[in-house]
């Protein structure tokens, strides 16, 4: 029984991993609803003049800021989609 439990736990994702996946999937979906295919795929790596990005790419912003930055950008894209 102990072996079965150990094997089962190997496939469990941490809350940190689940949060990162959720943020990235939501960001991907939001970008593809907001922009055409080429821009949606390139947006995260392109420099951005918005104040929060300081003329850097959203990708670098997420790398520096971790999960809070990932969630911030997802909310930013959701707000753009909603017209906020």
C-alpha positions, -999 to +999 in steps of 0.1 A: +000+000+000+028+024+008+043+019-027+010+028-043+007+060-023+042+070-032+036+065-069+003+084-067+019+114-050+046+117-077+020+130-102+005+156-079+012+192-088+020+217-061-002+247-056+026+269-070+027+248-102-011+249-105-011+287-101+015+291-127-003+269-152-036+286-146-020+321-151-003+310-183-033+292-198-055+322-190-030+346-205-027+325-236-065+323-240-069+360-234-042+370-259-057+348-286-092+363-280-078+399-280-052+397-309-047+380-342-025+349-343+009+364-350+005+392-324-010+370-298+020+346-300+046+374-300+030+398-275+048+384-244+083+388-260+078+422-275+088+454-256+058+472-242+054+509-234+028+505-207+041+518-174+040+485-156+064+470-182+088+500-183+095+494-220+105+458-213+087+427-225+059+411-204+080+379-204+109+396-186+084+412-163+070+378-154+105+363-150+115+391-126+082+391-107+073+354-105+037+344-098+025+378-087+037+393-120+021+364-140-012+370-123-009+408-128-004+404-165-033+379-168-055+404-150-042+432-173-051+412-204-085+403-190-091+440-183-082+449-219-106+423-232-133+437-209-127+473-220-115+484-186 
